Amino acid sequence: MTTPLSRRRLLVLGGTTAALAVTGVPVLAEPATSTPVIAWNRTLLRIVRTPGAHPATVHPTRSFAMMHSAVHDAVTATRSHAAAASQAAHDVLASLYPAMAADFAAQLAHELATAHDPAPGVRAGKQAAQQVLRARANDGSTATPPAIPPGTEPGQYRPTPPGFAPAVFTHWPAVRPFMLVRASVFRPGPYPDLRSARYATAANEVALLGQDTSTARTADQTVQAKFWAAPIWNYWNEIAQSTLATAATARAARVYARLNLAFADAVIAFYDAKYHYRIWRPITAVRLAGTDGNPATTANPAWNSLATTPADPAYPGAHSVISQAGATILRHELGTRQMLSVTSEALPGTVRHFQTFQQVADEAGESRIFAGVHSRLDHISGQRIGLDVARVVLTKVNR
């Protein structure tokens, strides 16, 4: 028997869903799983990994948060958990990616065919999805990203080589958060003075270890830089898949809702900070070190980073924000010690092993130093934001 969703506080408090023209992505070739929560998570991962399937100016974490919050709300409203989860996920994705509606319908039919007493779950799933979609209407995610002028003063962000692409997601600080009271609530303090010893230490570390031809970076650090190069929220969703493989649907729904709501708000929070401070990337900092007023840094106009620099400001580091949020959520849910084997879409065939979620978060964040795209200042500030966002989500999503 379902509980009316209007009587409960829904997870989602803001956002929109637009009709998006996308290419079809097969959704039925699923590995065996104990819960449809993981099956639909895999489906969405395939969508966001398919070129052209997801709109370029809408951050993928929004879709994950919407789908998993609807699944959570549906599951908590009925005893027909599997049907509720499947219907809620289907309805959200069919609205976000209408070109793939037939594929989603086929996956839903396959899952409902084996569900026990699916009718109450179907009703709960439809209600939850409708409320999430309404709640996220007009959240700012479909706005045209405004252009920002390139910086001209020392420390100021400007487009980076080789492509000198304009900054991305410049509208994302204005997107309404899911759980946070406002995007700037955990904005870090000002960036250190460029003339300070703290800045010089961080700048010199990335100049030494992040250069494409660095001989100081170890072979394993090079592997780390390449291993973690893909969208970081994808890794953490897959880590959750492996750790929740045998979990009941209700538990999986709660963990995935917490995880992806934290990611979505963490992205809004770090873009708020990035575009508030607009700090230059290491490739600019090293090449123009002669202008920073710091005698402890040395300019190298020919310096290149190991990885291509993302098209947004440096401070704080996105990998560090997301990874700390993910580690905090999963540690709370699953405990401190876990034997984790992590794979990478950026470095196929390589598996890295960890004993704790925090080890994963630390390596993922620091890998961006070895890649030459962030300094330790970005990493440290990012981890603080991720921790703070995760704590808010854990407090608010407590069922």
C-alpha positions in Angstrom: 0.0 0.0 0.0 1.4 3.4 -1.0 1.8 6.5 1.2 0.7 9.7 -0.5 3.9 11.4 -1.6 2.5 14.9 -0.9 2.5 14.1 2.8 6.3 13.6 2.8 9.1 16.0 2.3 10.5 15.1 -1.1 14.2 14.9 -1.6 14.2 17.4 -4.5 13.5 21.1 -3.8 14.3 22.8 -7.1 14.9 22.2 -11.2 13.6 21.6 -14.8 13.4 19.0 -17.4 13.4 19.9 -21.1 12.6 17.9 -24.2 16.0 16.9 -25.3 16.8 15.5 -28.8 19.3 12.7 -28.3 20.5 9.6 -30.0 19.2 6.1 -29.0 21.3 4.1 -26.6 20.6 0.4 -26.0 19.4 -0.2 -22.4 18.6 -3.8 -22.0 22.0 -5.6 -22.1 22.3 -5.5 -18.3 24.6 -7.6 -16.1 22.6 -9.6 -13.5 21.8 -7.5 -10.4 19.7 -7.9 -7.3 18.0 -4.5 -7.6 16.6 -2.3 -10.4 18.3 0.7 -8.8 21.7 -0.5 -10.1 20.2 -1.5 -13.4 18.9 2.0 -14.0 22.1 3.5 -12.7 24.0 1.6 -15.4 21.5 2.7 -18.0 22.1 6.4 -17.2 25.9 5.9 -17.1 25.7 4.5 -20.6 23.7 7.6 -21.7 26.1 10.2 -20.3 29.0 8.3 -21.8 27.5 8.3 -25.3 28.6 11.3 -27.4 25.6 13.5 -28.2 23.2 11.7 -25.9 23.3 14.2 -23.1 23.0 18.0 -23.6 26.4 19.7 -23.4 25.3 22.6 -21.2 23.3 20.5 -18.6 25.6 18.9 -16.0 25.2 15.1 -15.9 25.0 15.1 -12.1 21.6 16.7 -12.3 20.1 13.7 -14.2 21.6 11.3 -11.7 20.2 13.3 -8.8 16.7 13.6 -10.3 16.5 9.9 -11.2 17.8 8.6 -7.9 15.8 11.0 -5.7 12.6 9.9 -7.5 13.5 6.3 -7.0 14.1 6.9 -3.3 10.8 8.7 -2.8 8.9 6.0 -4.7 10.5 3.1 -2.7 9.8 4.8 0.7 6.2 5.2 -0.3 5.3 1.6 -0.9 6.2 -2.0 -0.1 6.4 -2.8 -3.8 10.0 -1.7 -4.0 11.2 -3.1 -7.3 8.3 -1.9 -9.3 8.4 1.6 -7.6 12.1 2.0 -8.4 11.7 0.9 -12.0 8.7 3.1 -12.7 10.3 6.1 -11.1 13.6 5.7 -12.9 11.8 5.1 -16.2 9.6 8.2 -16.0 12.4 10.5 -15.1 14.7 9.3 -17.9 11.9 9.2 -20.4 11.2 12.9 -19.7 14.9 13.9 -19.8 15.8 11.8 -22.8 12.6 11.4 -24.9 14.4 10.1 -28.0 15.2 6.9 -26.0 11.6 6.4 -24.7 11.2 3.1 -26.5 14.3 1.7 -25.0 13.3 2.8 -21.5 9.9 1.3 -22.0 11.4 -2.1 -22.9 13.6 -2.1 -19.8 10.6 -1.2 -17.6 8.5 -3.9 -19.1 11.2 -6.5 -18.6 11.6 -5.5 -14.9 7.8 -5.2 -14.1 7.3 -8.7 -15.6 9.1 -10.2 -12.7 8.0 -7.9 -10.0 5.6 -9.1 -7.2 2.4 -7.2 -7.0 3.7 -4.3 -9.2 0.5 -2.1 -9.2 1.2 -0.2 -6.0 4.8 0.3 -6.9 3.9 1.6 -10.4 1.6 4.2 -8.8 4.2 5.3 -6.3 6.9 5.5 -9.0 4.7 7.6 -11.3 3.9 10.0 -8.4 7.5 10.3 -7.3 8.8 11.0 -10.8 6.1 13.6 -11.5 6.9 15.5 -8.2 10.6 15.4 -8.9 10.1 16.7 -12.5 7.8 19.5 -11.3 10.1 20.4 -8.4 13.1 20.8 -10.7 11.3 22.9 -13.3 12.9 26.3 -14.0 15.9 25.6 -11.8 18.3 27.5 -14.2 19.9 24.5 -15.8 18.6 25.3 -19.3 19.9 28.9 -19.2 22.4 29.9 -21.9 25.9 29.9 -20.3 27.2 33.5 -20.2 30.6 34.2 -21.7 33.1 35.4 -19.2 36.0 37.8 -20.2 39.5 36.3 -20.1 41.6 37.4 -17.2 44.5 39.8 -17.9 46.0 40.2 -14.4 48.3 37.7 -12.6 46.3 35.0 -11.0 43.2 35.5 -13.2 41.7 32.7 -15.2 42.0 32.7 -19.0 41.3 30.0 -21.6 44.1 27.5 -21.8 46.1 25.7 -24.6 45.9 23.9 -26.8 42.3 24.7 -27.8 41.8 27.9 -25.7 38.1 26.9 -25.4 35.7 29.2 -23.6 34.8 28.5 -20.0 32.1 25.9 -19.5 29.1 25.7 -17.2 29.3 29.5 -16.4 25.6 29.4 -15.6 25.8 26.6 -13.1 26.4 28.7 -10.0 22.9 30.1 -10.6 21.3 26.6 -10.7 19.0 26.0 -7.8 20.6 23.5 -5.4 18.8 20.3 -4.4 19.7 20.2 -0.7 21.9 23.2 0.0 20.2 26.5 1.1 22.3 28.3 -1.6 25.2 27.6 -3.9 27.7 29.8 -2.0 27.0 28.3 1.5 30.4 26.4 1.5 32.4 28.8 -0.7 36.0 28.5 0.4 38.0 31.5 1.6 40.0 33.6 -0.8 42.9 32.1 -2.7 46.3 32.7 -1.2 48.3 35.8 -2.2 50.4 35.0 -5.2 53.5 36.4 -3.4 53.0 34.0 -0.4 55.2 31.0 0.4 52.0 28.8 0.4 51.2 29.7 -3.2 54.8 29.1 -4.3 54.9 25.7 -2.7 51.7 24.6 -4.4 52.7 26.2 -7.8 56.2 24.6 -7.7 54.8 21.2 -6.8 52.5 21.0 -9.8 55.2 22.6 -12.1 57.5 19.7 -11.1 55.1 16.8 -11.0 52.5 17.8 -13.5 54.6 18.6 -16.6 54.2 16.4 -19.6 57.9 15.5 -19.6 58.4 15.4 -15.9 61.1 13.0 -14.6 60.2 13.7 -11.0 56.8 12.1 -11.3 56.9 8.4 -10.6 55.5 5.8 -13.0 52.6 5.1 -10.6 51.8 8.8 -10.4 51.6 8.9 -14.2 49.2 5.9 -14.1 47.1 7.7 -11.5 46.9 10.9 -13.6 45.6 8.9 -16.6 43.4 6.5 -14.6 41.3 9.2 -13.1 40.9 11.4 -16.2 37.3 10.6 -16.9 34.2 12.3 -15.3 34.8 11.6 -11.6 31.1 11.0 -10.7 31.0 8.1 -13.1 33.7 6.3 -11.1 31.8 6.8 -7.8 28.6 5.5 -9.2 30.4 2.4 -10.3 32.1 2.0 -7.0 28.6 2.1 -5.4 27.4 -0.6 -7.9 30.1 -3.0 -6.7 29.6 -2.3 -3.0 25.8 -2.5 -3.2 25.6 -5.5 -5.5 23.7 -7.6 -2.9 21.9 -4.8 -1.2 18.1 -4.7 -0.9 16.3 -2.3 -3.2 15.4 0.1 -0.3 18.9 0.4 0.9 20.4 0.8 -2.6 17.8 3.5 -3.3 18.8 5.5 -0.2 22.5 5.2 -0.8 22.3 6.2 -4.5 20.0 9.1 -3.6 22.4 10.4 -1.0 25.4 9.9 -3.3 24.0 11.6 -6.3 22.2 14.5 -4.5 25.6 15.2 -2.9 27.3 15.1 -6.3 24.7 17.4 -7.9 25.0 20.0 -5.1 28.7 19.7 -4.9 29.0 20.6 -8.6 26.8 23.7 -8.1 28.9 24.6 -5.1 32.3 24.2 -6.8 31.2 26.1 -9.9 30.0 28.9 -7.6 33.5 29.1 -6.1 35.3 28.6 -9.4 33.5 31.5 -11.1 33.6 33.7 -8.0 37.4 33.6 -7.7 38.4 32.8 -11.3 41.9 31.5 -10.6 44.2 30.7 -13.4 45.2 27.1 -14.2 48.7 25.7 -13.6 49.6 25.9 -17.3 49.0 29.6 -17.2 50.6 30.1 -13.7 53.8 28.3 -14.7 54.1 30.0 -18.1 53.5 33.4 -16.6 55.2 32.9 -13.3 57.4 35.9 -14.0 54.4 38.1 -13.5 53.2 36.7 -10.1 55.5 38.8 -8.0 56.8 35.8 -6.2 60.6 35.3 -6.3 60.2 31.6 -5.3 58.5 30.7 -8.6 60.1 30.5 -12.0 58.5 31.1 -15.4 58.7 28.3 -18.0 56.9 29.6 -21.2 57.3 26.1 -22.8 55.7 24.2 -19.9 52.8 21.8 -20.8 50.7 19.7 -18.5 50.4 15.9 -18.8 46.7 16.1 -19.3 44.7 18.6 -21.2 43.4 21.3 -18.9 39.6 21.5 -18.4 37.9 24.6 -19.6 37.1 26.2 -16.3 39.0 28.0 -13.4 41.3 26.0 -11.1 40.0 26.8 -7.6 38.6 24.5 -6.1 39.4 21.1 -7.8 36.3 19.2 -9.0 37.8 15.7 -8.6 38.6 16.5 -5.0 35.1 17.9 -4.2 33.2 15.0 -5.8 35.5 12.3 -4.4 35.4 13.6 -0.9 31.6 13.8 -1.1 31.5 10.3 -2.4 33.8 8.9 0.2 31.9 10.6 3.0 28.6 9.2 1.9 29.8 5.7 1.3 31.8 5.5 4.5 28.7 6.5 6.4 26.6 3.9 4.7 29.0 1.0 4.4 31.7 1.5 7.0 35.3 2.5 6.9 37.0 -0.7 5.7 36.2 -1.9 2.3 38.3 -3.9 -0.2 37.7 -1.9 -3.3 38.8 -2.7 -6.9 38.2 0.3 -9.2 38.4 0.3 -13.0 38.6 3.3 -15.3 36.9 4.2 -18.6 39.9 6.5 -19.3 42.5 3.7 -18.9 40.8 0.4 -19.8 42.3 -2.8 -18.5 43.8 -1.1 -15.4 42.5 -1.9 -11.9 43.5 -0.1 -8.8 42.9 -1.5 -5.3 42.1 0.3 -2.1 41.2 -0.5 1.5 39.1 2.5 2.3 36.9 5.0 0.5 39.1 7.8 1.8 42.1 6.3 0.0 40.1 6.4 -3.2 39.2 10.1 -2.6 42.7 11.1 -1.8 44.2 9.4 -4.8 41.6 10.8 -7.2 42.1 14.3 -6.0 45.8 14.2 -6.0 45.9 12.6 -9.4 45.0 16.0 -10.8 48.3 17.5 -9.5 50.2 14.7 -11.3 48.1 15.5 -14.4 49.2 19.1 -14.2 45.7 20.6 -14.1 45.4 21.5 -10.4 47.5 22.5 -7.5 47.3 21.2 -3.9 45.5 24.4 -3.0 42.7 23.3 -5.3 42.7 19.8 -3.9 42.5 20.8 -0.2 39.8 23.4 -0.7 37.9 20.9 -2.8 37.9 18.2 -0.2 36.5 20.6 2.4 33.6 21.5 0.2 32.9 17.8 -0.6 32.8 16.9 3.1 30.5 19.8 4.0 28.0 19.1 1.2 27.9 15.4 2.0 27.2 16.1 5.7 24.2 18.2 4.7 22.8 15.5 2.5 23.3 12.9 5.1 21.3 15.0 7.5 18.4 15.7 5.2 18.1 12.3 3.5 17.7 10.2 6.5 15.3 7.4 5.5 
